[in-house]
């Protein structure tokens, strides 16, 4: 049973992976509303445009009525507060991820004391998947079908043909 809480799940999602999907689906079981916050990522060179990433993430989560997908720029703390969120969900695959995420959580807590950070680990099947690795393998014509949703896989193939 979902609690009457709004949670934000931020990321670049370039592309969204099965690991992201696992964490967001599980978050949707825990919270009344999950806002997937797709970062404009001005500091990164992305394969997909912001609009393409938004469209893809929306398509993947269309069946889930309590998941909303929104773009954001600036501090995720400001976005979370603007959404009325009291929780930020972050995925942690490894000790290295935890180290970095713990620092971010501390900073976010100092900046927005009313927003807690919840760490979730992905299902063991997805523990090693990252968007960076998926992009790199796909760019080198490797098969990434097992790491992403079929819709995402097709969009990767189409993008890399262009």
Backbone bond lengths (Angstrom), bond angles and torsions (degrees), N, CA, C in turn:
res aa  C-N    CA-C-N  psi(-1)  N-CA   C-N-CA  omega(-1)  CA-C   N-CA-C  phi
1 X - - - 1.458 - - 1.528 108.84 -
2 X 1.304 116.87 126.17 1.456 121.80 -179.85 1.524 110.30 -73.78
3 X 1.323 115.75 142.33 1.459 121.85 175.77 1.519 108.51 -86.15
4 X 1.315 117.82 157.24 1.461 122.32 179.70 1.523 110.16 -76.80
5 X 1.314 115.16 64.22 1.455 122.06 -177.08 1.529 108.21 -132.48
6 X 1.335 115.33 140.18 1.460 120.84 174.04 1.525 107.03 -97.11
7 X 1.335 115.51 128.93 1.464 121.84 177.79 1.526 109.14 -117.71
8 X 1.306 115.81 146.54 1.465 122.14 176.01 1.520 107.98 -111.86
9 X 1.328 115.92 133.40 1.465 122.52 175.10 1.520 106.79 -118.72
10 X 1.345 117.45 97.72 1.462 120.04 -175.80 1.527 112.94 -89.99
11 X 1.325 115.11 153.63 1.462 120.59 175.19 1.509 110.32 176.54
12 X 1.316 114.72 173.52 1.458 120.78 176.78 1.526 109.95 -88.91
13 X 1.328 116.78 -36.31 1.463 123.26 176.83 1.534 111.19 55.30
14 X 1.321 114.78 55.81 1.470 121.58 -176.88 1.520 110.99 -121.37
15 X 1.321 118.64 70.63 1.464 130.37 2.85 1.526 110.83 -97.59
16 X 1.334 114.88 173.23 1.460 120.08 172.75 1.525 107.42 -71.30
17 X 1.327 116.72 136.08 1.467 122.00 -177.42 1.528 110.69 -110.30
18 X 1.327 115.51 172.62 1.463 120.03 175.74 1.526 111.11 -63.62
19 X 1.320 117.25 -29.12 1.465 120.63 175.56 1.519 111.22 -64.39
20 X 1.336 117.07 -46.80 1.470 120.63 175.76 1.528 109.90 -58.24
21 X 1.333 115.62 -47.23 1.464 120.28 -177.16 1.525 111.17 -60.04
22 X 1.317 116.99 -41.65 1.462 121.27 178.31 1.525 110.25 -58.67
23 X 1.310 117.10 -48.01 1.465 121.36 -177.43 1.523 112.15 -67.52
24 X 1.322 117.22 -39.54 1.463 120.47 -178.94 1.526 110.21 -70.31
25 X 1.325 117.40 -41.52 1.472 119.99 177.96 1.532 110.94 -62.27
26 X 1.318 116.38 -41.73 1.466 119.60 178.68 1.519 111.06 -67.73
27 X 1.320 117.02 -36.08 1.468 120.88 176.50 1.526 110.51 -63.85
28 X 1.328 116.11 -36.86 1.467 120.80 179.98 1.526 111.86 -65.21
29 X 1.326 117.28 -22.68 1.459 121.22 175.27 1.534 111.59 -80.06
30 X 1.319 116.37 -23.44 1.465 121.52 -176.59 1.525 113.80 -91.17
31 X 1.342 116.61 -29.31 1.457 120.17 -171.47 1.517 111.78 -125.39
32 X 1.326 115.23 152.48 1.460 120.91 -179.87 1.522 110.93 -60.40
33 X 1.334 116.45 -44.56 1.458 122.07 -179.28 1.523 108.78 -136.17
34 X 1.321 115.79 135.89 1.463 121.19 172.24 1.524 107.08 -118.17
35 X 1.323 115.49 122.14 1.453 120.93 176.85 1.527 107.04 -101.20
36 X 1.321 115.70 112.83 1.459 120.42 176.10 1.525 105.56 -82.42
37 X 1.322 115.65 113.47 1.461 122.74 -175.32 1.522 108.48 -96.97
38 X 1.328 116.25 107.30 1.462 121.59 -177.91 1.525 108.17 -92.22
39 X 1.327 115.23 114.36 1.462 121.48 -176.17 1.523 111.51 -72.23
40 X 1.324 115.56 136.91 1.462 120.37 174.26 1.525 109.48 -61.17
41 X 1.322 117.16 -31.45 1.472 123.78 174.93 1.520 112.82 57.77
42 X 1.309 116.02 52.84 1.462 120.25 177.84 1.528 112.26 -62.91
43 X 1.335 116.47 -23.38 1.457 121.53 -178.34 1.532 112.92 -83.83
44 X 1.336 117.09 -7.03 1.470 121.44 -178.49 1.519 110.06 -120.87
45 X 1.317 115.70 151.95 1.463 119.93 170.64 1.524 105.83 -93.04
46 X 1.318 116.16 110.65 1.456 120.83 -177.26 1.524 110.46 -95.60
47 X 1.320 115.31 152.32 1.462 121.25 175.74 1.530 109.13 -73.21
48 X 1.333 116.47 -44.51 1.457 122.24 -179.71 1.520 110.18 -101.00
49 X 1.331 115.87 145.57 1.463 120.13 175.57 1.529 108.89 -68.81
50 X 1.310 116.07 166.03 1.462 120.47 176.60 1.524 109.94 -58.21
51 X 1.313 118.32 -45.29 1.469 121.13 -179.70 1.523 111.52 -61.65
52 X 1.328 117.37 -40.70 1.470 120.59 178.39 1.525 111.04 -64.77
53 X 1.326 116.68 -41.31 1.465 120.24 179.55 1.524 110.92 -66.73
54 X 1.325 117.26 -42.20 1.466 121.09 177.36 1.528 110.72 -60.50
55 X 1.322 116.22 -47.27 1.467 121.36 -179.09 1.529 111.08 -61.13
56 X 1.325 116.84 -42.40 1.466 120.92 -179.20 1.523 111.07 -66.47
57 X 1.316 116.92 -47.50 1.472 120.26 -178.76 1.533 110.07 -64.47
58 X 1.326 116.85 -39.48 1.474 119.64 177.31 1.531 110.84 -62.55
59 X 1.317 116.73 -42.00 1.470 120.26 -179.81 1.527 111.03 -63.74
60 X 1.320 117.04 -42.46 1.460 121.53 -178.84 1.532 111.20 -63.58
61 X 1.330 117.40 -37.94 1.464 120.64 -175.14 1.526 114.29 -101.86
62 X 1.321 118.12 9.19 1.465 121.69 179.73 1.537 112.92 -51.79
63 X 1.347 118.28 -39.20 1.480 118.10 -179.35 1.531 114.60 -67.83
64 X 1.321 118.57 -17.61 1.467 120.65 -177.75 1.524 109.57 -94.45
65 X 1.312 116.07 111.75 1.456 121.30 -176.26 1.513 115.51 -69.29
66 X 1.318 118.00 -19.36 1.465 118.84 -177.57 1.537 112.53 -104.86
67 X 1.331 116.83 15.80 1.472 121.08 175.41 1.525 108.01 -112.40
68 X 1.315 114.20 124.55 1.469 122.42 177.87 1.516 108.30 -115.92
69 X 1.310 118.71 144.31 1.462 122.93 -178.60 1.522 108.55 -118.49
70 X 1.335 116.14 124.66 1.464 121.70 -176.51 1.525 110.11 -136.98
71 X 1.329 117.65 146.83 1.461 120.63 174.58 1.531 110.16 -81.39
72 X 1.335 115.40 156.86 1.464 117.95 171.68 1.522 110.81 -150.73
73 X 1.319 113.45 152.88 1.465 122.20 172.54 1.516 106.05 -129.70
74 X 1.314 116.02 162.72 1.454 119.18 177.79 1.511 112.24 81.48
75 X 1.318 115.38 -154.33 1.461 121.19 -176.79 1.519 111.03 -77.08
76 X 1.315 116.15 131.86 1.463 120.87 178.61 1.528 109.85 -62.90
77 X 1.303 116.91 -28.88 1.471 121.18 176.53 1.519 110.35 -58.55
78 X 1.342 117.00 -45.73 1.465 121.03 179.63 1.525 110.90 -63.51
79 X 1.322 115.80 -40.40 1.461 120.67 178.55 1.524 110.39 -63.19
80 X 1.331 116.62 -46.80 1.470 120.94 -179.09 1.526 111.02 -60.03
81 X 1.301 117.30 -44.98 1.463 121.69 179.65 1.534 109.77 -63.48
82 X 1.329 117.33 -43.27 1.472 121.44 179.70 1.526 111.69 -62.62
83 X 1.333 117.10 -30.39 1.465 121.78 179.60 1.533 112.22 -82.41
84 X 1.333 117.06 -9.04 1.459 120.87 -176.71 1.525 111.98 78.24
85 X 1.323 116.38 21.10 1.470 120.99 -178.01 1.518 110.97 -78.51
86 X 1.329 114.67 145.42 1.458 119.72 173.87 1.526 110.93 -114.62
87 X 1.340 116.16 -1.05 1.464 121.26 179.99 1.521 109.91 -138.42
88 X 1.317 114.93 139.69 1.459 121.69 169.79 1.521 106.20 -115.98
89 X 1.327 117.27 125.79 1.460 121.99 -179.90 1.518 108.49 -99.56
90 X 1.320 115.29 131.69 1.465 121.19 179.56 1.519 108.56 -129.29
91 X 1.323 116.04 137.94 1.451 121.31 176.73 1.514 110.69 -87.14
92 X 1.317 115.87 140.17 1.462 121.92 179.69 1.523 108.07 -130.92
93 X 1.348 116.48 116.55 1.463 120.84 -178.12 1.524 112.57 -96.58
94 X 1.333 116.40 -26.46 1.463 119.72 -171.98 1.521 110.51 -151.27
95 X 1.322 114.74 175.39 1.468 120.75 176.65 1.527 110.05 -62.27
96 X 1.320 116.86 -37.14 1.464 121.11 178.13 1.525 110.05 -61.77
97 X 1.332 116.53 -46.09 1.465 120.40 176.27 1.526 109.93 -59.09
98 X 1.332 116.94 -45.46 1.455 120.46 -176.95 1.524 111.09 -60.08
99 X 1.315 116.95 -43.54 1.465 121.69 179.67 1.533 110.67 -55.07
100 X 1.306 115.80 -50.87 1.469 121.72 -179.74 1.534 110.96 -66.04
101 X 1.325 116.38 -47.10 1.459 121.13 -177.24 1.533 112.25 -65.42
102 X 1.327 117.10 -34.20 1.468 120.43 177.30 1.529 110.46 -64.06
103 X 1.330 116.55 -39.15 1.466 120.25 176.64 1.526 110.55 -64.01
104 X 1.340 116.12 -46.75 1.471 120.16 178.36 1.522 111.13 -59.97
105 X 1.325 116.37 -43.52 1.465 120.50 -179.51 1.522 110.90 -61.02
106 X 1.322 116.26 -40.73 1.465 120.28 178.04 1.519 112.19 -63.02
107 X 1.323 115.82 -44.49 1.469 119.92 178.42 1.526 110.71 -64.94
108 X 1.331 116.26 -44.48 1.468 119.48 179.59 1.524 111.23 -63.37
109 X 1.311 116.42 -37.65 1.475 120.98 178.27 1.526 110.84 -63.80
110 X 1.332 115.99 -39.94 1.463 120.06 178.30 1.533 111.01 -67.55
111 X 1.338 116.33 -35.97 1.465 121.07 -178.12 1.527 112.71 -82.26
112 X 1.320 116.53 -31.90 1.474 121.35 -178.30 1.527 108.74 -139.68
113 X 1.335 117.46 79.86 1.466 121.16 -174.94 1.529 115.04 -58.82
114 X 1.334 117.73 -20.65 1.461 120.64 -178.46 1.535 113.42 -87.35
115 X 1.330 116.62 0.49 1.465 120.42 179.74 1.527 108.62 -113.77
116 X 1.332 115.71 113.79 1.462 121.05 178.25 1.521 109.84 -87.27
117 X 1.326 116.28 153.24 1.459 121.59 175.22 1.517 108.29 -106.98
118 X 1.323 115.52 130.13 1.459 122.49 177.37 1.522 108.30 -113.78
119 X 1.331 116.68 125.01 1.458 121.04 177.64 1.521 109.44 -95.81
120 X 1.324 116.03 132.14 1.460 121.97 173.97 1.524 108.44 -123.60
121 X 1.310 115.37 141.79 1.467 119.18 174.07 1.523 107.86 -99.44
122 X 1.322 117.13 141.80 1.461 119.15 179.36 1.524 111.01 -72.50
123 X 1.310 115.16 161.52 1.452 121.91 171.87 1.535 107.67 -51.11
124 X 1.314 117.17 145.23 1.470 121.93 -177.22 1.526 112.32 -53.70
125 X 1.330 117.54 -29.94 1.475 120.77 179.55 1.520 112.31 -64.02
126 X 1.333 116.86 -22.09 1.466 120.97 -174.46 1.525 113.49 -114.79
127 X 1.311 116.45 4.91 1.467 122.69 -173.00 1.540 113.40 -55.88
128 X 1.287 117.86 -31.29 1.468 121.91 -173.11 1.520 113.27 -99.60
129 X 1.321 118.07 -3.53 1.469 120.95 -174.23 1.524 110.40 -82.23
130 X 1.327 116.01 134.22 1.462 121.46 172.65 1.527 108.25 -137.59
131 X 1.315 115.92 150.21 1.466 120.68 177.71 1.516 110.90 -58.99
132 X 1.320 116.26 -39.10 1.465 120.65 -179.37 1.521 110.65 -59.41
133 X 1.333 116.85 -47.53 1.466 120.08 179.77 1.523 111.53 -66.84
134 X 1.322 117.23 -40.19 1.469 120.62 178.31 1.524 109.87 -60.56
135 X 1.332 117.39 -46.78 1.472 121.17 178.82 1.521 111.14 -59.70
136 X 1.334 115.78 -46.10 1.469 120.19 -177.21 1.528 111.08 -63.49
137 X 1.327 117.23 -46.36 1.467 121.15 -179.59 1.530 109.95 -63.91
138 X 1.326 117.02 -44.76 1.469 120.75 -179.74 1.525 111.63 -63.45
139 X 1.325 116.80 -40.53 1.465 121.19 179.29 1.526 111.29 -62.77
140 X 1.327 116.22 -31.38 1.471 121.24 179.08 1.536 111.39 -92.17
141 X 1.328 116.70 20.04 1.465 124.78 178.41 1.528 114.23 64.02
142 X 1.320 117.48 24.80 1.457 120.60 174.28 1.514 110.35 -82.98
143 X 1.312 116.28 160.61 1.463 121.91 -178.21 1.527 110.44 -87.13
144 X 1.324 116.81 115.87 1.465 122.06 -179.53 1.533 111.82 -111.57
145 X 1.313 116.18 12.61 1.462 122.19 -175.64 1.525 112.88 -53.89
146 X 1.320 117.41 -36.12 1.467 120.57 -176.96 1.529 113.62 -77.08
147 X 1.334 118.06 -5.76 1.455 121.78 -175.75 1.531 114.01 -106.76
148 X 1.346 116.30 -10.76 1.463 120.20 -175.42 1.530 110.42 -137.23
149 X 1.314 115.41 159.61 1.458 122.97 174.68 1.541 109.23 -59.55
150 X 1.345 119.03 148.70 1.467 120.42 178.92 1.535 113.54 -54.17
151 X 1.319 117.70 -37.75 1.462 120.84 177.33 1.527 110.92 -62.24
152 X 1.318 116.09 -43.75 1.467 121.66 179.60 1.529 109.43 -65.55
153 X 1.310 117.01 -41.48 1.462 121.34 179.13 1.523 110.35 -58.98
154 X 1.317 117.00 -46.35 1.468 120.16 -179.96 1.524 110.89 -63.34
155 X 1.310 116.83 -40.06 1.477 119.78 179.93 1.530 110.87 -67.54
156 X 1.311 116.74 -34.76 1.478 120.09 174.63 1.536 110.20 -63.18
157 X 1.327 115.62 -48.07 1.471 119.72 179.91 1.531 110.72 -59.63
158 X 1.321 116.59 -45.47 1.469 120.65 179.43 1.511 111.48 -62.11
159 X 1.301 117.02 -42.70 1.474 121.71 -177.82 1.514 111.06 -64.59
160 X 1.326 115.80 -41.97 1.457 119.73 -175.64 1.537 112.63 -77.75
161 X 1.335 117.50 -16.93 1.466 121.19 174.23 1.519 110.98 -76.31
162 X 1.332 116.19 -30.41 1.469 122.03 -174.98 1.510 112.79 -67.15
